[in-house]
């Protein structure tokens, strides 16, 4: 999958093609099928494992990774897995005995001579899969990790391929309350839903996330009954399964087709309903349930007539137990103003490179929050003193404009502005990646962010040169091709700069920028599904800027063609997120590479929440009146609140919370220690509020 042409220095991550013509040491499988509902599973006759799930209404859609993917391997076939115990470890794959029938397949495996694994699949209205794990040894076994492979085709070879052929795998593992929704990436067509009916899934892990799969594939998803061996504290705690000789543990789930997400959610047997998953400290989350509810220390649980109320005394994320078998997580967070105050003080104290000479001492850089040592660029583009760190400066300026932060921030931002003029922008008005990043060249992503900063600075200080620079950055970006590049924030700031130019008596420049927004929107609307890739081939941060571009162009032109284009593409954006009942997941778009590119641990894997998920909120709050609703407004608020999990009481922050229990066997479910680029979320929220689109928590 080629992501970026290395000969073009506009973008950041250079990712290479994985060869697909290598010899494969497997024979073409002989297959049969199991019908369920209005679709079927293609079954390998030699293993009994599903190779693909097919919806008869959309046979071109691949719900599972398969042999066309070079890095998909036999170890990741659906329903295979592994076990770790105190006394043995092993995997099951090819069965010792396989029973094939017209409506059922049963495979029998033995792991290390200690554990018998029996897997039965039966078709019908749904596909029922049952996994039985029986201790066949003469001693009690303590199983500390147990994972089942579910290789959903969460894959991004390019926009057209993704939208027409692939699915997002939305995972929720809350013990007995667990499910996965494999949703078509274009947001249309039926969802393949997995709902747990017996046993527990206390977490999930991800495999095949490394320098081969890079950013255009989520990897192989593994559902974990437990992952105690690798990450005992993940998701509120991973249990140990104790099996006496002859005892067995059973996991069973149903796979079925659903017309939409509400239909699927109705089948998930939710033991509780939450009024929200995130709230400001001091506010209350209402839980409707007939089960006993307990929570982590720091949360007060108060009984009500039909459930409980949860109140958090301090900002943080907290597990909540529903009965004995289900668990999720809620978030209580600071107000935006308090978060900005704390972050401002921390940034000024620890994220400025004051030891460097001259203007370089005014830069904002990443910092290791465990040692408070700033992180050097180290030849790594996502650790420069430019690019996404511009979001930190934007957050500071928004806070200053509101009078929330210390007056010393004004002086610091004057210094940062001088640094940016000299070191982040070349003589032509094109953006550099960073002052010490001499090898990646121009990066068009940065032009709108720099323009927004100087526009905000102009509004605060009323200096004509700041408005002129904001306009020149955008004009130069248009010369470099930004009109054919789906850049975060371009249309929003282009319209805002045009308005400022108009007010400043420069109508010709204003008209030129507005015309460019309309022209770009029409160009991309006519492309349909064949959107260009940028630093990755297809992602939420391509679709959200597309929609914001269409929204702004529609506001400027009133063209009904653009309104139709917004309506058609909105499902693409919404499909990146799902309504998992978990504070880090609910409505938050899937992103699974930022821990590697931006974090200190350089760990791949699902990042929840990630600040660019707030881009979905910007779209939802800026929708034309014909498409906006109370539901879209509420979802935007949910997404904005979720990202407050990335800020901590001392003003530090994390650029990436990698949520799986483990990734390629390495423990995850933790916050990366680097405070880097996450403040863009606060900047986006405050910009929405400044534009009158939202209120602040």
Phi, psi and omega in degrees: 000107179278126183257311185226135173285115184300342180282349180256113187272018185287323190250180192263292190281120178266110182243146191248168181282135174271122182297139182246006184252020179281152178295141181246127186271051174217149178273155175297123186288146169277133189233159168227189181217153171242122180274137171216130184057231180254028177216191181205161173252129173276121189250133174286119183293341182270339183239338184081002183272143172294134175261334179198148170251138185229132173264122185298337180281344181213067187295343179282346183282127176261116180272342180236149168295145182216192189294346177289345180269118187303327184265003174282131186231166184299332180294343183252017176298143181308131174085354171281175183181195184212161177220140173237130177227179179292336187242347179203161171223159178173174179235157168242141182211268177291134185281155170287320179222138179232129178247121180248128176228172182298322185242009183204153175225132178231127178242142181241127182230159171230131180253116176056023181068008186248329187230124174269129180242119177244126181241122177243137175236129181227129180277181182145219175296328174223169175261112179266123175247131180232128180246119179248125181245110186242131178285112180254012177268178180259019179221157178292135180251135174254105181271123185250351171205135182212114185231143180239128183285131175224080190282069178296149185277061176275087196217144185230070179290341181165165187300311183297313179298316181298313185290330184261341190230346191244173182226152166271134177259104180267116190248135170224120182237089181248045181080237178287344177261091187212144180198163173224134175245114176268101189255130176308138186293340177273001177078003178242168181083173189278148177270136169269110185254134175250122179236128180288134179245334178218148179084199185219148168233105186266358179184177172219154178232172181227139177236168181061047174240100187199193184288353174273316181278333176052222193260353186261016177212137180282341182098196180262123179275136177237127175270126185253120167299321171201153171228038182304323185298328185253337183200081190296334186263356185298145177053037178085003177125130179254124185281168168256132179266120181254120180240118172287162177308128180088344179286157177224156175241135186241131171240130180220140175215160177250139171248131182207166180262137181229141183293328181200178184294317178302321179296319179293314181302327178296341181263000187271000174055052181296127180276355182204155175238127182256136176293331177196164174254345180226144179206157176290144176307131183100337175273172188241141170253126181265132178240120177263118182195156174263000183265158172294141181237130172233163183213166179295158177303137183108348178244128175268129180251119183241125182291145174231180183296327183233027178158229180215167168243140179248133177227131179259135181272336180221153180296139178159173174260143187220136174285151178228125181262128178252107186064211181262347194243356185228148182208148172213196185221139175240164181232130167246131189226162175293164168293161177300318180300315180293320179297319179293319177301313182295315181294321180300312180298320181293316181299314181295328182279324193230349186245022174248142184265060186295344181283346184277160185282151171057219183297336181299335180291350179267356185290157172254131186227164174294159178219141172283110185289346178279329181246344185063025173267130178295150182266124176291157181302318177056029180070013184252113191300330182274008172242018181288179175266014176234212177050237187297341175294344174301328179298329177293317177297321177298316178301316180297317181293319176300317179296320178295317181298333180267357181074023183273340190242167182297148182299338179296341178297326180299314178296318179298320181286330171299318177294319180294321179298318178296318176299314182297316179302317186276327193243341182250355182228127181277181186296340180269353183094011178269145184275138171266154181292326180183165183291332182252007184259091192264004191241351184258349173075206185289142176228107185295336176308325191281339185301310180296327182290317176295319179298319178297318180299312183288333173293315177297322179295322177297317180296331183273319186253346177060039177264124184300325183295333179289317177295319179298318180293320177303316180291318181296323177301316181288320179296319178292321178299322177295322176298327181275356174107018182295341177292347178243024187223124184277089188258134181300122172087358186297305186295321181299314182283330177298316178294318181295319178294320177300318178297319179293321177295319178301314180294335182270005180081029179237064186295328182294315178296321180298314181297321180298317180294316180296319179297324179294322177298314181295317180297318179296319180296317180294323177300310183287328177297323180285341178288339183062233183279350187269064180283146178287146173277159178234245179288338165230168188285325180199137181195170177299327181279008163261317184289320180297312175299325175302311181293320177296323175298314178296321179298313182293319179294323178294320178298321181286323189254333186070014184291118181295335175302321181287326176297317177297323180294321177298312182300320183289329186263345180303319177300331177300317182290314183295333182293341178291337180242168181209165185272047174300136181279065186209133188300326182278343189250329192299112178077355187276130183293144177292126170220136191220026180225347189291334175298329178282310186288321188253340186275165178281328180282345182052051182254126174288171175121163185304127177253115180223125350277161173241141189299331179290348172298337177296342175299325176299319178297322179297320178296312184298323181280347181251005182302149170302152184304328182294337185249346183274146182212173176297328179291318179292323177298316181295320179296320178300316179297318178302315181294315180298318179294321183304322183288350175294347177295344185271001180245143187242167190300329182273005181091355175283178184201173174232142177276345185199118168260108181274112197272333180301157177300322178206158178229119185051037176086352179267136180303142177229231183044056181202162180273129174297142184286355184270123166273120192225280192235004189294342184290349173305327179300311179297321179297318179296318181296315181291328177293319176301318180294319179297329179275000178080017184267337182215170166252163181262142177290000000 
